[in-house]
Amino acid sequence: LSEQEGSTVTGKVPVMTPYLHHATVCVFPMRTGYGIKNKTLEAMAAGVPIGASERGLEGLAVDGDALPLRALRANTAEECADAIRRLLDSAMLRQQLSENGRSLIESAYTWAIAGQQNEEAKTTPAISK
């Protein structure tokens, strides 16, 4: 893939932010791991449209009948290629995912919201049986 014109494969990087600010799309074809992925949240916060596997989107409300489309799901190599193709071919789709993903971060995943949830958890009595 790194030999393809216009494509950059970085592998592991110490900080994603500089790469995200130059990215047209971000793809997370993850096969392992559990829970919400910070790299997915970071890409959405930067407004980068995302294509990702179930593992890359785990715990995030990104699609569904009652939700705005926030990312493309891609679990196979074919789906991943299709998601990349769709994103690169459609500036309107990229814009939609960028805006909707960023909106999700601003409404549910800021440090202020995390702090508030932490404080609420500390003051909520534990349920015992």
C-alpha positions in Angstrom: 0.0 0.0 0.0 2.9 2.4 0.7 3.9 2.1 -2.9 0.5 3.5 -4.1 0.6 7.1 -5.2 -1.0 9.4 -2.6 -0.9 6.8 0.1 1.2 7.0 3.3 1.6 4.0 5.6 3.1 5.1 8.9 2.7 2.1 11.2 3.0 3.0 14.9 3.5 6.7 15.6 4.2 8.4 19.0 1.5 11.0 18.5 -1.4 10.9 16.0 -2.4 14.5 16.0 0.1 15.8 13.3 -0.9 12.9 11.0 -4.6 13.5 11.5 -4.4 17.1 10.6 -3.1 16.1 7.1 -5.3 13.0 6.6 -8.2 12.9 4.1 -9.6 9.7 5.7 -8.6 7.4 8.6 -9.1 3.6 8.5 -9.0 1.3 11.5 -9.2 -2.3 10.4 -8.6 -3.6 13.9 -9.1 -7.3 14.7 -8.3 -7.3 18.4 -8.9 -5.1 21.4 -11.9 -4.3 23.5 -13.7 -1.1 24.5 -13.6 2.4 23.0 -10.4 3.1 21.1 -8.8 6.4 21.8 -7.4 6.5 18.3 -10.9 6.5 16.9 -12.0 9.2 19.3 -8.9 11.3 18.3 -9.7 11.0 14.6 -13.3 12.0 15.2 -12.2 14.9 17.3 -9.9 16.0 14.5 -12.8 15.8 12.1 -11.3 13.0 10.0 -13.8 10.7 8.3 -13.5 7.1 9.5 -13.8 3.7 8.1 -13.3 1.0 10.8 -14.0 -2.6 11.8 -16.4 -3.5 14.7 -13.3 -3.5 17.0 -12.3 0.0 15.9 -15.8 1.3 16.5 -16.7 -0.7 19.6 -18.7 1.2 22.2 -19.5 4.1 19.8 -22.9 4.9 18.4 -21.9 5.6 14.8 -24.7 4.3 12.7 -28.2 2.9 12.8 -31.7 3.9 11.8 -32.1 6.6 14.4 -28.5 7.9 14.4 -26.7 10.2 12.1 -24.0 8.4 10.1 -20.6 9.0 11.9 -18.4 6.3 10.5 -18.4 3.5 7.9 -18.2 0.0 9.2 -15.7 -2.3 7.3 -15.0 -5.7 8.7 -13.5 -7.5 5.7 -10.8 -6.5 3.3 -13.5 -6.0 0.6 -15.6 -3.8 2.9 -12.5 -1.8 3.9 -11.5 -1.2 0.3 -15.1 -0.2 -0.5 -15.2 2.2 2.5 -12.0 3.9 1.4 -13.2 4.1 -2.1 -16.5 5.7 -1.0 -14.8 8.2 1.2 -12.2 9.2 -1.4 -14.9 9.5 -4.1 -17.4 11.6 -2.1 -16.5 14.9 -0.6 -20.1 15.2 0.6 -19.8 11.8 2.5 -16.4 12.9 4.0 -18.0 16.2 5.2 -21.0 14.4 6.7 -18.8 11.9 8.6 -16.4 14.7 9.7 -19.2 16.9 11.1 -21.2 14.0 12.7 -18.1 12.4 14.2 -16.9 15.7 15.6 -20.4 16.4 17.0 -20.4 13.1 18.8 -17.1 13.9 20.5 -18.3 17.4 21.5 -21.5 16.0 23.0 -20.2 12.9 24.7 -16.4 12.6 24.9 -14.9 15.8 26.1 -12.6 16.0 29.2 -15.3 18.1 30.9 -17.9 15.4 30.4 -15.6 12.7 31.5 -14.8 14.6 34.7 -18.5 15.2 35.4 -19.2 11.5 34.9 -16.4 10.6 37.3 -17.7 13.0 39.9 -21.2 11.5 39.5 -19.9 8.0 39.9 -18.1 9.0 43.1 -21.3 10.4 44.7 -23.7 7.7 43.5 -24.2 5.1 46.3 -23.2 1.6 45.5 -26.0 -0.9 45.1 -25.6 -3.9 47.4 -27.6 -7.1 47.7 
